[in-house]
Amino acid sequence: MRNEPRRPVSLPIALAAAIAAISCGEGDPGHDASVDLPVEQPEGTDGSPDPDAADPGADVTDDGRDGDAPVPDADAPDEIPPEPEQLRPCRNGSCWPTSAIPSRCGETAIDEDFSSGVYNVHAYASTLFGGSDTLVTLTRTAGAWQPAIIVAEGDLVIYDGRIGLVRDGLDVTGTLDGTEGDTARVRFTTDRKLHVTIHVTGWEVVDSGFADFLPADAVYRLTIETTCSVSPVDCTVLGHTVEEPACGWLHYIALEVVPLLGGTRDERVRAAGIVGWWSLKEGVLFDENPLSYSNCGFTDGQRHIGPLEICPSGLAWQVGLAGVQVPDYNLDDLEATALALFGGMTPEEVLEEAALEAGLRGDDVTAVMTTTDGSLRKSWLLRSSAVGFTHQVGTVTSQCIDGSIYWCYDDSWYPSSLFAPDRDSAMTAIEEVRTIIDALAP
């Protein structure tokens, strides 16, 4: 179980603002009140309202026969569907900001609880993939409370726990609202990728205007299941089953990264197979969120650092889905690659998309886009997966395929012992990873 912090955390002012902006926006919740205005009636000959005059507010037609009831106008517009209430969970409540990057063609499950008593909402930065159905399920597993799901794209609530937003290219269908039983569930179908925040809370909290807290024994499971248009493939490399989440990230590479690379389809698939193998054997694909992965080789050992932290100069610094070393590359070259791969986008826009994809929100995204530190900027350009793969394929090819540098193969540590115990096994593994990606990539 991945537990939330067990004590209050003193957040910097900038981060607190970012949390409020995750999906909370500005302004107060509520609806516009409807006002009944007097309707001006035509007068009769005595100055009183004419009882035979038509109601100017009625949307009807008349068939010309006295005494007949009015007939509805066939050309009248359809009834406007209800819109989700623009709730503000983080503005009005106490949010724990975290992330849940879903498996590209499978299920991601998170077990959590509200035992700290510090938060009444858990806010998961997540992604809805274009051309896919995403089913989000919140199940109460302990405690007496009623689960509620609120989903926002930026500061726009697209599902308020009961009502989904209606717009072209997006279908939101709530199947269980959680007011009864132990489960809340909502399905999203979108024609383009959406960066969203999934708010996990209880109806007791929502009904209190996010003032109340859930009981300390409140425990839940959040599952995010993505259904792809292609069938998931068997992830087996060198006779070993590639366990989750790594298998899901191989699907992600095939469906999300390959289309963005340069060259023919065969060249793109080949590059993805080489770099995918490297990330698999390095253990990057087994990380909870390799899109924000940042591993610094300090003198006393390796450890992960935060998304806005910088590894000291001269140390090994591996980042992103490509498991690429930041010191190996020049900033100008990376920006040129970003411009070539993402025609029409500025480097800042590429950085913004990389940060959103990795689960950052608010001021953290702005910090990535506007950083003047060359090392941090390089690290996030490389965390744009297409940029990272484009540069990493040449490095892995020269060091591990054309050459045989010692760090390419090692049977003394997991998962290299499974997928790169020696050079011959590594060459076979590269081809098997390429085959997996080839079966999935468009």
Buried (B, 14 or more C-beta within 10 A) or exposed (E): EEEBEEEEEEEEEEBBEBBBBBBBBEEEBEEEEEEEEEEEEEEEEEEEEEEEEEEEEEEEEEEEEEEEEEEEEEEEEEEEEEBBBBBBBBBBBBBBBBBBBBBBBBBBBBBBBBBBBBBBBBBBBBBBBEEBBBBBBBBBEEBEBBBBBBBBBBBEBBBBBBBBBBEEEBBBEBEBBBEEEBBBBBBBBBEEBBBBBBBBBBBBBBEBEBEBBBBEEBBBBBBBBBBBEEEBBEBEBBEEEBEBBBBBBBBBBBBBBBEBBEEEEEEBBBBBBBBBBBBBBBBBBBBBBBBBBBBBBEEEEEEBBEBBEBBEEEEBBBBBBBBBBBEEBEEEEBBEBBBEBBEEBEBBEBBBBBBBBBBBBBBBBBBBBEBEEEBBBBBBBBBBBBBBBBBBBEBBBEBBBEEEEEEBBBEEEEBBBBBBBEEEBBBBBBBBBBBBBBBBBE
